[in-house]
Amino acid sequence: MCGKIKGEWAVLNRAVLIKVEDGIMCYVLTNGKYYIKITKTGAVAKTDKEEEARMFLTTEKAKERLKKAPGKTKGYYILDVGNRSKYYLSNGRIRFPREVRKSIYHAAEGRCALCGREIGYRTMTLDHIKPLGAGGTDSIENIQCTCGSCNLFKGSVLPDDFMERITSIFLYQMERRYEKEVRWKIAKQILDGMI
């Protein structure tokens, strides 16, 4: 069970002692009544005791287990042991609970991480910084607050490739619009030196 023992230590699955750091989270798989545990032979089993449940240090690892045994884990969700937040899967992706979405939104100060525009909580979309298709995960560290248009535009592109795409579009459009103006020629020289 991930919990405090002797103040600063926690036990993970009764066998591994880990040092508790600020913000460490543990997750279990539950349907609200039973928890998933792993037997000594590696089989998936159910228990009604949370302390016997298999603990996961990341939502991504918990998601992998859910996907590994879909028949035995049907109706189960990921539960954060610390704050009791529930993470459900939808089309193979984690659907983040309201508390987590609000935390991501407030950490971004209500602004799109890509364009910087203010966005409302209800219109915010969550974007995978490193796309799932490029080896990214559904972990909170890989999620950022974005407006719908930026998220759609970024698609499944890596951050550096996205910035390169934006820069290329900007330079092309500015060149088309202001190619004959001296101000643009000076600005372009400065930008070319920076890029």
ABEGO torsion letter per residue (X at the ends): XBBBBGGABBBBGGABBBBBBBGBBBBBBBAGABBBBBBAAGBBBBBABAAABBBBABAAAAAAAAAABAAAABGBBBBBAAAGBBBBBBGGBBBBBAAAAAAAAAAAGGBBAAAGBBBBAAABBBBBABBAAAGBBABAAABBBBBAAAAAAAEABBAAAAAAAAAAAAAAAAAAAAAABAAAAAAAAAAAAAX
